[in-house]
Amino acid sequence: MKNTRTLIGRVVSDKRAKTVTVLVERRVTHELYGKIVGRSRKYHAHDEKGEYHLGDLVEIAEGRPISKTKSWVVTKLLQKAQIV
């Protein structure tokens, strides 16, 4: 059984075909000052059917490279975006 990396983040762009941009935020301790700081990174994730939209909380899993920048796949929807 292969252990794949999974991350949880929010969809910040769904403009591209079959691709969503997911912003993953994490909190880490600063090496020198010990203060807890927020770090974030954007990942391009594969969305075959185009079912995930802006603001959705999703889980992404690492997979084979699909394109130059895309090697993650959206596995499931955790929370739908709230309409304000």
C-alpha positions in Angstrom: 0.0 0.0 0.0 1.4 3.4 -1.1 1.2 6.3 1.4 0.2 9.4 -0.6 0.5 12.9 0.7 -2.8 14.8 1.2 -3.4 18.4 2.0 -6.5 20.5 2.8 -7.0 23.9 1.3 -9.4 26.4 -0.3 -10.0 26.9 -4.0 -8.9 30.4 -5.0 -9.2 30.0 -8.8 -11.4 27.8 -11.0 -10.9 29.6 -14.3 -8.8 27.0 -16.1 -10.2 23.9 -17.8 -10.0 20.8 -15.6 -7.7 22.7 -13.1 -8.3 24.4 -9.8 -5.8 26.5 -7.8 -5.8 25.5 -4.1 -4.3 27.7 -1.4 -3.0 25.6 1.5 -2.3 27.5 4.7 -0.3 26.2 7.6 1.0 27.6 10.9 4.7 27.1 11.8 7.0 28.3 14.5 9.6 30.9 13.4 13.1 29.3 13.6 14.7 32.3 15.3 12.0 34.1 17.2 9.7 31.2 18.1 6.6 33.1 17.1 3.9 31.2 15.3 3.5 32.5 11.8 1.2 31.6 8.9 2.7 30.1 5.8 0.8 29.5 2.6 1.4 27.9 -0.8 -0.7 27.5 -3.9 -1.0 24.1 -5.7 -2.6 23.4 -9.1 -4.8 20.4 -8.8 -6.6 18.3 -11.4 -10.4 18.6 -11.4 -11.6 16.3 -14.3 -15.4 17.2 -14.2 -15.0 20.9 -13.2 -17.2 20.3 -10.1 -15.1 22.4 -7.6 -15.6 26.2 -7.5 -14.2 29.3 -5.8 -14.2 29.2 -2.0 -14.7 25.4 -1.7 -12.7 23.6 1.0 -11.1 20.6 -0.7 -8.7 17.7 0.0 -5.9 17.2 -2.6 -3.7 14.2 -3.0 -0.3 13.9 -4.7 -0.2 11.9 -7.9 1.7 11.5 -11.1 2.6 14.7 -13.0 -0.3 15.7 -15.3 1.3 18.9 -16.7 4.3 21.2 -16.1 2.8 22.7 -12.9 0.2 20.1 -12.0 0.8 16.9 -10.0 -2.0 17.0 -7.4 -5.6 15.7 -7.8 -8.7 16.9 -5.9 -9.9 13.9 -4.0 -13.0 15.2 -2.1 -15.1 18.2 -1.2 -15.0 19.0 2.5 -17.1 22.1 2.6 -19.1 24.0 -0.1 -18.4 27.7 -0.5 -20.9 29.9 1.4 -22.8 32.4 -0.7 -22.7 35.8 1.0 
